[in-house]
Amino acid sequence: MINYPWPKFDNQQRLNEVKSFFNNISSEYDKIDERSYWAFSNIVLWEILKKKILDTFIDKKTVTVLEAGVGTARWLIKILEYLPQSSGVGIDISPEMLQIANQNLADKNLFNRASIILDDIEKLECIYARHFDLVTCLYNVIGFNINPELAIQKLCGNLQSKGTLVLVLPNLYHAVYFSIQNHRLREVERIRSTYSVKYNDQNPEILLFTPKLIRNILEDNGFNNIEIMGFPISIYPTYRGSSILSLADSKSWHQLINSEVQFCLEHEAAARGKHLIVVARR
């Protein structure tokens, strides 16, 4: 493995901290769409996922999906509903999240098409021996790991030879902007020296990526077809950004979404995104 710049953790302490964080927010997690910024962000991400990934599977007779960091299964459910020929497995380290995930799958009558497993990405062995057509790891899940490179290697090991890997990663350049905006100037040096950030004193440290860094990792894992985009790139989770969305009427809301999606699909805008979206195929 290449010696990447992320900090070294006490493994058990880091695992306990992250698990406790997600256990504590599990009961409120699915209410995130009640906040205008996150509703906007999720719609944009879903449109990108459909255009760049899911629509390529529509004509396949069967599609197998692994979602790492499945949480409450909200994204796995959306994928299963969009691709009725698909089946899925979701893994997560948070028992409380998975309890809600099982209930959500039951509410949607999807138990016969999905399995939920308590597991750690970095300890993940091959499930069904490289069985999956699509492996996803969305939002900041990889950034909460101990060793992101190892986590990505484990995900690649569960991917079919012609499968698709989708990662949504925390963007280092946005972390600089957001830390300065929130008057956390001491974080800028942390970001520069260890590619990590704490957005507040209560949440776990998040490990960060640049487009070049994730491209290098994926190339080392045998990928030669790599797309890197960013999202959102025009509206961020600030008071001003949330106010713009809260005050927008229905027509303006749809205009903002449509323009945001089109800009996000432009690769040269990737480094401006709050998150990086990575689509990799061998």
C-alpha positions in Angstrom: 0.0 0.0 0.0 1.1 3.6 -0.7 1.6 5.7 2.4 -1.3 8.1 2.1 -1.4 11.3 4.3 -4.4 10.3 6.5 -3.8 10.2 10.3 -3.2 7.0 12.1 -5.9 6.0 14.6 -6.2 3.7 17.5 -8.4 1.2 15.6 -10.8 0.2 18.3 -11.2 3.8 19.6 -12.0 5.0 16.0 -14.4 2.1 15.4 -16.2 2.8 18.7 -16.4 6.5 18.0 -17.9 6.1 14.5 -20.3 3.3 15.6 -21.5 5.4 18.5 -22.0 8.5 16.3 -24.2 6.6 13.8 -26.1 4.7 16.5 -26.9 8.1 18.1 -28.3 9.7 15.0 -30.1 6.6 13.6 -33.6 7.5 14.9 -33.4 11.0 13.2 -31.5 10.0 10.1 -34.4 9.5 7.7 -35.8 13.0 8.6 -32.9 14.6 6.8 -35.1 15.3 3.7 -37.1 17.7 5.9 -34.1 20.1 5.6 -34.2 22.0 2.3 -30.4 21.7 1.5 -30.3 17.9 2.1 -33.5 17.4 0.1 -31.9 19.3 -2.8 -28.6 17.4 -2.4 -30.4 14.0 -2.4 -32.5 14.8 -5.5 -29.4 15.9 -7.4 -27.5 12.8 -6.3 -30.4 10.6 -7.4 -30.6 12.2 -10.8 -26.9 11.7 -11.3 -27.0 8.1 -10.2 -29.8 7.4 -12.6 -28.2 9.1 -15.6 -24.6 7.8 -15.1 -25.1 4.4 -13.5 -28.6 2.9 -13.0 -29.9 3.5 -16.5 -27.0 1.4 -17.9 -28.5 -1.6 -16.0 -32.1 -1.2 -17.2 -31.9 -3.9 -19.9 -30.0 -6.5 -17.8 -32.1 -9.5 -16.7 -30.6 -9.5 -13.3 -28.6 -6.9 -11.3 -26.9 -7.6 -8.0 -26.1 -4.7 -5.7 -23.9 -4.3 -2.6 -24.3 -1.1 -0.6 -21.5 -0.5 1.9 -22.6 1.8 4.8 -26.2 1.0 4.0 -27.5 2.9 7.1 -31.3 2.9 7.1 -31.3 1.4 3.6 -32.9 4.5 2.1 -30.6 4.4 -1.0 -30.7 0.7 -1.4 -34.5 0.8 -1.4 -34.5 3.5 -4.1 -32.2 1.4 -6.3 -34.2 -1.8 -5.8 -37.4 0.1 -6.7 -35.8 1.7 -9.7 -34.4 -1.6 -11.0 -37.1 -4.2 -10.3 -34.9 -7.0 -11.6 -32.3 -6.2 -8.9 -31.4 -7.8 -5.6 -29.2 -6.3 -2.9 -27.0 -6.8 0.2 -26.4 -3.9 2.6 -23.7 -3.8 5.3 -23.1 -1.4 8.1 -21.4 -1.3 11.5 -24.3 0.4 13.3 -26.8 -2.1 14.8 -29.3 0.7 15.4 -29.1 1.8 11.8 -29.6 -1.7 10.6 -32.6 -2.2 12.8 -34.3 0.7 11.0 -33.1 -0.6 7.7 -34.8 -4.0 8.2 -38.0 -2.2 9.2 -37.8 0.1 6.1 -37.3 -2.9 3.8 -40.3 -4.7 5.5 -42.5 -1.6 5.0 -41.6 -1.7 1.2 -42.1 -5.5 1.0 -38.5 -5.8 -0.2 -37.3 -8.4 2.3 -37.3 -11.1 -0.4 -34.8 -9.0 -2.5 -32.4 -7.7 0.1 -30.2 -8.9 2.9 -28.8 -6.7 5.7 -25.5 -7.7 7.4 -23.7 -6.2 10.4 -20.1 -5.9 9.1 -17.1 -3.6 8.8 -16.0 -2.6 5.3 -12.4 -3.0 6.2 -12.9 -6.5 7.4 -15.2 -7.5 4.6 -14.5 -10.7 2.9 -15.9 -11.7 -0.5 -19.7 -12.1 -0.3 -20.7 -14.6 -2.9 -17.2 -14.5 -4.4 -17.1 -11.3 -6.5 -20.9 -11.6 -7.1 -21.9 -8.0 -7.5 -22.7 -6.0 -10.7 -22.9 -2.8 -8.7 -21.1 -1.8 -5.5 -22.0 1.6 -3.9 -20.7 3.5 -1.0 -22.5 6.8 -0.7 -21.9 10.1 1.0 -19.1 10.2 3.6 -19.0 6.5 4.6 -15.4 5.9 3.3 -14.3 9.1 5.1 -15.3 7.5 8.5 -13.1 4.5 8.0 -9.7 3.8 9.6 -7.9 3.0 6.4 -9.9 4.2 3.3 -7.5 2.5 0.9 -8.1 -0.8 2.5 -11.9 -0.2 2.6 -11.9 0.5 -1.2 -9.8 -2.6 -1.8 -12.4 -4.7 0.0 -15.2 -3.2 -2.0 -13.3 -3.9 -5.2 -12.9 -7.5 -4.1 -16.7 -7.9 -4.1 -17.1 -6.5 -7.6 -17.6 -8.6 -10.8 -14.9 -8.2 -13.4 -17.1 -6.0 -15.5 -19.0 -4.4 -12.6 -19.4 -0.8 -11.6 -18.1 0.8 -8.4 -19.7 4.0 -7.2 -18.2 6.1 -4.4 -19.4 9.4 -2.9 -16.5 10.9 -1.0 -15.8 14.0 1.1 -13.9 16.6 -1.0 -10.8 18.1 0.6 -11.2 21.5 -1.2 -14.7 21.9 0.0 -13.6 21.1 3.6 -11.2 24.1 3.4 -13.9 26.4 2.2 -16.5 25.2 4.8 -14.0 25.3 7.7 -13.1 28.9 6.9 -16.8 29.9 6.5 -17.5 28.4 10.0 -14.5 30.2 11.6 -12.7 27.0 12.3 -9.4 28.3 10.9 -7.3 25.7 12.8 -8.9 23.0 10.7 -7.2 24.4 7.6 -3.8 23.2 8.7 -5.2 19.8 9.7 -6.7 19.5 6.2 -3.4 20.4 4.5 -1.2 18.1 6.6 -3.4 15.0 7.3 -6.2 15.2 4.7 -8.8 15.2 7.5 -11.3 17.5 9.1 -13.5 17.9 12.1 -16.5 20.1 11.2 -17.4 20.4 14.9 -16.0 19.1 18.2 -18.6 16.4 18.6 -18.5 14.5 15.3 -15.7 12.0 14.3 -12.8 13.2 12.2 -13.6 12.8 8.5 -10.9 11.6 6.0 -10.8 13.6 2.8 -10.1 13.0 -0.9 -9.0 15.0 -3.9 -9.8 13.9 -7.5 -6.1 13.0 -8.0 -5.9 11.0 -4.8 -9.0 8.8 -5.5 -7.9 8.3 -9.2 -4.5 7.0 -8.0 -6.1 4.6 -5.6 -8.5 3.2 -8.2 -5.8 2.9 -10.8 -3.8 0.9 -8.3 -6.8 -1.4 -8.0 -6.9 -2.1 -11.7 -9.5 0.5 -12.9 -8.9 2.2 -16.2 -12.3 3.7 -16.8 -12.8 6.3 -14.0 -15.2 9.3 -14.0 -15.0 11.9 -11.2 -17.7 14.5 -10.7 -18.7 16.8 -7.9 -22.0 17.7 -6.2 -23.5 20.0 -5.2 -21.3 22.6 -6.8 -23.5 25.7 -6.7 -25.4 25.6 -3.3 -23.7 24.5 -0.1 -25.1 23.7 3.4 -24.8 27.2 4.7 -27.4 29.6 6.0 -27.5 31.4 2.7 -27.7 28.2 0.7 -30.5 26.8 2.8 -32.4 30.2 2.6 -32.2 30.2 -1.2 -33.8 26.8 -1.3 -36.4 27.5 1.4 -37.6 30.6 -0.3 -37.7 29.1 -3.9 -41.1 28.4 -5.4 -41.7 25.1 -7.2 -40.6 26.4 -10.6 -37.4 27.9 -9.3 -36.7 24.7 -7.3 -36.9 22.6 -10.4 -34.8 25.1 -12.3 -32.1 24.9 -9.6 -32.1 21.1 -9.7 -31.9 20.9 -13.4 -29.1 23.3 -13.8 -27.2 21.8 -10.8 -27.4 18.3 -12.3 -26.1 19.6 -15.7 -23.2 21.4 -14.0 -22.3 18.4 -11.8 -22.0 16.1 -14.9 -19.2 18.3 -16.1 -16.0 16.6 -15.0 -14.0 19.9 -14.8 -16.3 21.1 -12.0 -15.5 18.1 -9.7 -13.2 19.9 -7.3 -15.9 22.5 -6.6 -18.3 19.9 -5.2 -19.1 19.3 -1.6 -18.7 15.7 -2.4 -16.8 13.8 -5.1 -18.9 11.2 -7.1 -16.7 8.5 -8.5 -17.8 5.9 -11.1 -15.2 3.3 -11.9 -15.2 0.4 -14.2 -12.4 -2.0 -15.1 
